[in-house]
């Protein structure tokens, strides 16, 4: 009974996490991007704690709390501040328009299901229902990264991609060793800070955070 | 005897429909700090409209007069198939969810024809917009309900409800959840509620439903308004009973029926509250962004089908 509940909860949580990734694709303002990412991280950290509770992996509690602190609170707040200071432009003309992005996202998730099908059939893990969804989230994050034009929305795409990897790791292994997990967090934080500096420089040079302008010479 | 119960269930829904619309209006007014007409106001409006003379344009053909009856009758036919209070068996052989989807589309189609018929610019505009919305919304309804049907192994609405009652764990499966979200967005679009169409205004350049029925008056308008209210009730009960079926009676007995009625009213109250909050918080979408919103709901429905198909 508890394992049935466990698998229901993880599948449900994974689909909510994926849902926020897809919601991202139909929004335009940077604020909405950050908001969707914040909610996604909150649900994801709750999911990590659920896996820790049912999967007998107490160190996941700690991971969940750190996750909440970094991705649920710290990074969204910093993104908001960054957006404010560079005069947030909205994602008005992405490379792929919104309706097509949604259809492509659906196809990506379908292909994630197809790719993961042998694995899902072979494994006996109670969390197997959520694994295709996690892979789908990785694909969707990657798609946001390549189809959006503003530096800030691309950062959010990268963070969503990272969330997908974290979700897949938690569902597939019930927690990689704590030291590795911490290393990933540190990496992510450093990466984020470096990207933030880049955004400031892009904005300082081009007076815009549209990456399309990067292929034009200036000065 | 069973047929009597099934027909009286539909009659109950028909009688309840104006109250549902009035209640949503009342809640919405309350939330916006306005004083409101009482929730039962739509009954008076219907009575007034039925008593009035129907004025028909000289240019209108028979289609204009026939359309309100088609719209009303097709919506009532849907009400016969949908489980409101109990799982209706007798009409299961007549129609399933496919019949529901296409009967609803039949009503929409005739309303659009009637909008075009008198040749007014507003009517044509409304009809073209309604068809745009319907073309994306109808497949989403079908796909969303299909994903639930896959879980139950049957396209009969009554069977789906009974199956979910038997396996309560199904109700929080991702397929169910995604399908619920998809159907909710589509329900807002199909019943002409806020992010897509504004039900509180006449004569706005961006109106959809109101533009089509602008030429109608008297009993024709009353029939269309009543059918629209019934359509909202049908969508709410699909949302309430397919996804949260607890309370729906499986046997016809006075006790279980009264429990079902109370449960239905509570669920309707909750959904009406959600609609009122949505309508208070969001602004109307620009028309060319409506397909994006409906695209989201279609993707959700598609994912719902995928996950209920592949995770079985």
Contacts between the chains, C-beta under 8 A, distances in Angstrom:
chain1	res1	chain2	res2	distance
A	4	B	169	6.4
A	5	B	169	7.9
A	8	B	169	5.9
A	8	B	172	5.7
A	8	B	173	6.7
A	11	B	173	6.9
A	11	B	174	5.2
A	11	B	307	7.8
A	11	B	311	7.2
A	12	B	172	5.5
A	12	B	173	7.4
A	12	B	174	5.8
A	12	B	177	6.5
A	14	B	174	7.4
A	15	B	174	3.6
A	15	B	177	6.3
A	15	B	178	6.2
A	15	B	303	7.7
A	15	B	307	6.9
A	16	B	177	7.6
A	18	B	303	7.7
A	19	B	178	7.3
A	19	B	181	7.4
A	19	B	300	7.6
A	22	B	296	7.3
A	22	B	299	6.4
A	22	B	300	7.7
A	22	B	303	8.0
A	23	B	296	7.5
A	26	B	292	5.5
A	26	B	293	7.4
A	26	B	295	7.2
A	26	B	296	5.0
A	98	B	292	4.7
A	98	B	295	7.2
A	99	B	291	5.8
A	99	B	292	5.6
A	99	B	295	4.6
A	102	B	292	7.5
A	102	B	295	4.4
A	102	B	296	6.0
A	102	B	298	7.6
A	102	B	299	4.8
A	103	B	295	7.1
A	103	B	299	7.0
A	105	B	299	6.4
A	106	B	298	8.0
A	106	B	299	4.4
A	106	B	302	4.9
A	106	B	303	6.4
A	109	B	303	5.8
A	109	B	306	6.9
A	110	B	302	7.8
A	110	B	306	5.8
A	113	B	306	5.8
A	113	B	307	7.8
A	113	B	310	5.1
A	117	B	310	7.0
A	129	B	174	7.5
A	129	B	307	8.0
A	129	B	311	5.4
A	132	B	310	7.3
A	133	B	174	7.4
A	133	B	307	7.6
